[in-house]
Amino acid sequence: MTTCAAVAQRINQLLKEKDMTQYRLEQCSGIQHGSMQCIMNGRNWTIQLNNVIAIAKGFGMSVSEFLNDPIFESNELEIE
């Protein structure tokens, strides 16, 4: 799994946990809809740290809380 796919999976997990829509996350994080669609649909080859920070803030959490998930600890995680 790529890091982008892992980030998208984590976003989906948190959207469900927080009963939040992708649109609401876009509004809270300041990430444009097209950019979020690229992340969620796997059209991004890389994910930038500033986007991860914005997404975490959009969820009302720190970056370390966002990344504190077993998906990011996998030895199978591909770094682009």
C-alpha positions as CSV (number, residue, x, y, z in Angstrom):
1,M,0.0,0.0,0.0
2,T,1.3,3.5,-0.8
3,T,1.4,6.3,1.7
4,C,-1.3,8.1,-0.3
5,A,-3.6,5.1,-0.1
6,A,-2.9,4.8,3.6
7,V,-3.8,8.5,4.2
8,A,-7.0,8.1,2.2
9,Q,-7.9,5.0,4.2
10,R,-7.2,6.9,7.5
11,I,-9.4,9.8,6.3
12,N,-12.3,7.4,5.5
13,Q,-11.9,5.8,8.9
14,L,-12.0,9.1,10.7
15,L,-14.9,10.4,8.6
16,K,-17.0,7.4,9.7
17,E,-15.8,7.7,13.4
18,K,-16.6,11.4,13.5
19,D,-19.8,11.1,11.4
20,M,-18.4,13.8,9.1
21,T,-18.8,14.3,5.4
22,Q,-15.9,14.8,3.0
23,Y,-17.3,18.2,2.2
24,R,-17.2,19.2,5.8
25,L,-13.6,18.1,6.1
26,E,-12.7,20.1,3.1
27,Q,-14.3,23.2,4.7
28,C,-12.6,22.6,8.0
29,S,-9.2,21.9,6.6
30,G,-9.2,24.4,3.8
31,I,-8.3,21.8,1.2
32,Q,-9.9,22.3,-2.2
33,H,-12.4,19.8,-3.4
34,G,-10.3,18.8,-6.4
35,S,-7.3,18.2,-4.2
36,M,-9.2,16.1,-1.7
37,Q,-10.8,14.1,-4.6
38,C,-7.3,13.3,-5.9
39,I,-6.2,12.1,-2.5
40,M,-9.3,10.0,-1.9
41,N,-9.3,8.5,-5.5
42,G,-5.7,7.6,-5.5
43,R,-4.8,10.0,-8.3
44,N,-2.0,11.6,-6.2
45,W,1.4,10.1,-6.5
46,T,2.6,11.8,-3.3
47,I,1.0,13.4,-0.3
48,Q,2.5,16.6,1.0
49,L,3.0,17.1,4.7
50,N,1.1,20.4,4.6
51,N,-1.9,18.5,3.4
52,V,-1.6,16.0,6.2
53,I,-1.4,18.8,8.7
54,A,-4.4,20.6,7.2
55,I,-6.4,17.3,7.2
56,A,-5.5,16.6,10.8
57,K,-6.6,20.2,11.8
58,G,-9.8,19.7,9.9
59,F,-10.5,16.7,12.1
60,G,-9.6,18.7,15.2
61,M,-6.6,16.6,16.0
62,S,-2.8,16.8,15.9
63,V,-0.7,15.3,13.2
64,S,0.6,12.7,15.6
65,E,-3.0,11.7,16.5
66,F,-3.8,11.4,12.8
67,L,-0.7,9.3,12.1
68,N,-1.2,7.2,15.3
69,D,-2.8,4.3,13.4
70,P,-1.5,0.8,12.7
71,I,-1.8,1.5,8.9
72,F,1.2,3.8,9.1
73,E,3.3,1.2,11.0
74,S,3.1,-1.5,8.3
75,N,6.3,-2.8,6.9
76,E,4.5,-3.1,3.6
77,L,3.9,0.7,3.4
78,E,5.5,2.0,0.1
79,I,7.2,5.3,0.3
80,E,6.9,7.2,-3.0
